[in-house]
Amino acid sequence: MKKTQYVVVGLGRFGASISKELIKLGNEVLGIDKDEEAVDEMSHELTHAVVADATDEDVLKSLGVRNFDCAVVAIGDDIQSSILTAIVLKDLGVKKVVAKALSELHGKVLHKLGVDRVIYPERDMGIRVAHQLNSPNLLDYIEISKDYTIAELSVPKRLCGLTIKQLDPRAKYGCSVVAVNKQTGVIIAPTATDVVNENDVMIIIGTNDQIEEFESEVIR
């Protein structure tokens, strides 16, 4: 199977973290940064790492980035360079361009340029941490669209031994248990007769309101 090829522009903390994880997942990664020290630090971690100015179309052409499956613009604090890099990558015809936004306005500009996905790491992490602090049994919280969320909820002791049917989140609250992570393994699409135990993790999908109601009335 052909490995997916990524180019990551900007090898600061965010870009380096993405690059390392993509490599761990079995992909090929070309890292680009203007900072020679940042490139040196990542050179032994990535498939290739080069010192280059990603706002220069000729440079990116020479690196063959148009042949990559996905480009990630992870530039840390230079909005102008981020926007120019996104423009060049789109003009070169990279199949998919993902970019980090530093603000809502920056994100709107990136969307207008045709960037396929805009990421707000600080904002998104802040939202997730706030939900986790507000609900001790909420282990993780990810918005998958403006309408739907996936949440990981730890099963408290008092619910130990109940079946999915007894909890009945779909009928009572409108959300669904799509998986249960147990010490023995993960149950995908659990049936009505599957039992939850203390410290199992239920993966729930639904709207924010549905999950919040289920969490506050059943889990807490």
PLY file of the C-alpha trace (Angstrom):
ply
format ascii 1.0
element vertex 220
property float x
property float y
property float z
element edge 219
property int vertex1
property int vertex2
end_header
0.00 0.00 0.00
1.30 3.42 -0.98
2.14 5.60 2.01
0.35 8.93 2.31
2.71 11.82 1.73
2.42 15.00 3.79
4.26 18.28 3.66
4.26 20.26 6.91
5.23 23.92 6.71
6.38 25.30 10.05
8.23 23.05 12.49
7.46 24.81 15.74
5.75 22.94 18.57
2.49 22.45 16.68
4.04 21.49 13.35
6.64 19.24 14.97
3.95 17.43 16.98
1.81 16.81 13.89
4.84 15.67 11.88
6.02 13.18 14.49
2.56 11.69 14.90
2.08 11.35 11.13
5.39 9.49 10.95
4.31 7.20 13.83
1.14 6.43 11.88
3.25 5.16 8.98
3.18 8.15 6.63
5.92 10.06 4.84
6.50 13.65 5.91
8.47 16.48 4.32
9.06 19.23 6.88
9.78 22.81 5.78
10.88 25.75 7.90
12.93 28.91 7.42
14.64 28.29 10.75
17.70 26.08 10.26
17.76 25.09 13.92
14.16 23.87 13.80
14.92 21.82 10.69
18.05 20.32 12.27
16.05 19.25 15.33
13.49 17.44 13.17
15.76 16.09 10.42
16.24 12.70 12.09
12.49 12.39 12.86
11.04 13.00 9.38
11.34 11.46 5.93
12.88 14.73 4.72
13.35 18.16 6.32
14.53 21.23 4.45
15.33 24.86 5.17
13.20 26.88 2.75
10.84 29.82 2.35
7.42 28.28 1.71
6.03 31.58 0.39
8.30 31.20 -2.67
6.40 29.31 -5.36
9.57 28.32 -7.23
11.01 26.76 -4.08
7.89 24.68 -3.45
7.81 23.64 -7.11
11.42 22.46 -6.88
10.49 20.37 -3.80
7.67 18.74 -5.73
4.99 19.59 -3.19
2.24 19.46 -5.82
2.65 15.68 -5.78
1.95 15.39 -2.06
-1.40 14.14 -0.77
-1.83 16.83 1.88
-0.11 20.01 3.02
-0.32 21.35 6.56
0.40 25.04 7.11
1.52 25.06 10.76
3.25 28.44 10.79
3.25 29.69 14.36
2.98 33.48 14.57
3.33 35.03 11.11
-0.14 35.47 9.63
1.18 36.96 6.39
3.47 33.98 5.76
0.65 31.59 6.62
-1.70 33.21 4.10
0.92 33.46 1.35
1.94 29.84 1.85
-1.68 28.71 1.64
-2.12 30.67 -1.60
0.98 29.11 -3.16
-0.03 25.58 -2.12
-3.54 26.01 -3.57
-2.13 27.52 -6.77
0.23 24.56 -7.15
-2.74 22.20 -6.96
-1.95 20.34 -3.73
-4.85 17.89 -3.24
-5.68 18.94 0.32
-4.49 21.95 2.31
-4.97 22.19 6.07
-3.94 25.34 7.94
-3.60 26.54 11.51
-5.41 29.81 12.24
-4.26 32.25 14.89
-7.59 34.09 15.08
-11.16 33.99 13.75
-10.30 36.61 11.12
-7.22 34.66 10.03
-9.42 31.57 9.72
-12.00 33.41 7.59
-9.27 34.53 5.19
-7.93 30.97 4.93
-11.44 29.67 4.19
-11.90 32.27 1.46
-8.61 31.15 -0.10
-10.03 27.66 -0.45
-8.14 25.96 2.38
-9.83 22.59 2.90
-9.69 22.60 6.68
-8.85 25.34 9.18
-7.65 24.35 12.66
-7.83 26.51 15.78
-5.64 24.48 18.19
-5.62 26.93 21.10
-9.36 27.66 20.89
-10.34 24.02 20.41
-8.13 22.83 23.24
-9.54 25.54 25.48
-13.09 24.37 24.76
-12.18 20.75 25.46
-10.43 21.55 28.73
-13.34 23.74 29.89
-15.81 20.90 29.31
-13.53 18.44 31.10
-13.20 20.76 34.10
-16.94 21.32 34.20
-17.77 17.59 34.05
-15.36 15.29 35.95
-16.65 12.18 34.14
-16.06 13.75 30.72
-12.72 12.44 29.48
-12.72 14.01 26.03
-14.97 16.21 23.92
-14.67 16.71 20.15
-17.00 18.73 17.92
-17.34 16.87 14.62
-19.66 19.49 13.09
-21.61 22.54 14.20
-24.43 20.19 15.20
-22.78 17.02 16.50
-20.23 16.15 19.15
-18.44 13.00 20.24
-17.80 12.68 23.96
-15.97 10.09 26.07
-17.70 9.53 29.41
-16.32 7.46 32.27
-18.89 5.11 33.82
-19.33 5.81 37.56
-19.64 3.03 40.15
-23.39 3.48 40.64
-24.07 2.54 36.98
-22.02 -0.67 37.21
-23.94 -3.66 35.84
-26.52 -1.72 33.84
-27.19 -2.59 30.21
-27.25 -0.11 27.34
-31.03 -0.66 27.18
-31.40 0.29 30.85
-29.42 3.48 30.27
-31.37 4.02 27.02
-29.71 7.33 26.03
-31.18 7.30 22.52
-34.83 7.12 23.58
-34.48 9.38 26.62
-31.97 11.97 25.43
-31.49 11.51 21.66
-27.79 10.62 21.83
-26.27 7.23 21.03
-23.57 5.02 22.55
-21.42 4.10 19.54
-18.70 2.23 21.46
-17.69 1.10 24.94
-14.01 0.92 25.81
-13.40 -1.82 28.39
-10.19 -3.17 29.88
-10.73 -6.30 27.78
-11.14 -4.32 24.54
-13.46 -2.01 22.65
-17.07 -2.93 21.84
-18.09 -1.17 18.64
-21.83 -0.51 18.19
-22.83 -2.15 21.49
-26.16 -3.97 21.63
-28.99 -3.33 24.07
-27.83 -6.25 26.23
-24.20 -5.13 26.58
-23.33 -4.26 30.19
-21.23 -1.33 31.39
-18.92 -1.52 34.41
-17.19 1.02 36.59
-14.40 2.87 34.74
-15.57 1.67 31.32
-15.56 4.54 28.84
-18.66 5.17 26.76
-18.22 6.97 23.46
-21.38 9.00 22.85
-22.48 10.90 19.75
-25.20 13.55 19.74
-25.80 17.26 19.89
-24.15 19.33 22.62
-27.49 19.66 24.45
-28.28 15.94 24.23
-24.89 14.89 25.58
-24.95 17.54 28.30
-28.40 16.40 29.44
-27.38 12.72 29.45
-24.14 13.50 31.29
-25.77 15.69 33.93
-28.77 13.44 34.61
-27.23 9.98 34.27
-23.45 10.11 34.67
-22.91 12.72 37.40
0 1
1 2
2 3
3 4
4 5
5 6
6 7
7 8
8 9
9 10
10 11
11 12
12 13
13 14
14 15
15 16
16 17
17 18
18 19
19 20
20 21
21 22
22 23
23 24
24 25
25 26
26 27
27 28
28 29
29 30
30 31
31 32
32 33
33 34
34 35
35 36
36 37
37 38
38 39
39 40
40 41
41 42
42 43
43 44
44 45
45 46
46 47
47 48
48 49
49 50
50 51
51 52
52 53
53 54
54 55
55 56
56 57
57 58
58 59
59 60
60 61
61 62
62 63
63 64
64 65
65 66
66 67
67 68
68 69
69 70
70 71
71 72
72 73
73 74
74 75
75 76
76 77
77 78
78 79
79 80
80 81
81 82
82 83
83 84
84 85
85 86
86 87
87 88
88 89
89 90
90 91
91 92
92 93
93 94
94 95
95 96
96 97
97 98
98 99
99 100
100 101
101 102
102 103
103 104
104 105
105 106
106 107
107 108
108 109
109 110
110 111
111 112
112 113
113 114
114 115
115 116
116 117
117 118
118 119
119 120
120 121
121 122
122 123
123 124
124 125
125 126
126 127
127 128
128 129
129 130
130 131
131 132
132 133
133 134
134 135
135 136
136 137
137 138
138 139
139 140
140 141
141 142
142 143
143 144
144 145
145 146
146 147
147 148
148 149
149 150
150 151
151 152
152 153
153 154
154 155
155 156
156 157
157 158
158 159
159 160
160 161
161 162
162 163
163 164
164 165
165 166
166 167
167 168
168 169
169 170
170 171
171 172
172 173
173 174
174 175
175 176
176 177
177 178
178 179
179 180
180 181
181 182
182 183
183 184
184 185
185 186
186 187
187 188
188 189
189 190
190 191
191 192
192 193
193 194
194 195
195 196
196 197
197 198
198 199
199 200
200 201
201 202
202 203
203 204
204 205
205 206
206 207
207 208
208 209
209 210
210 211
211 212
212 213
213 214
214 215
215 216
216 217
217 218
218 219
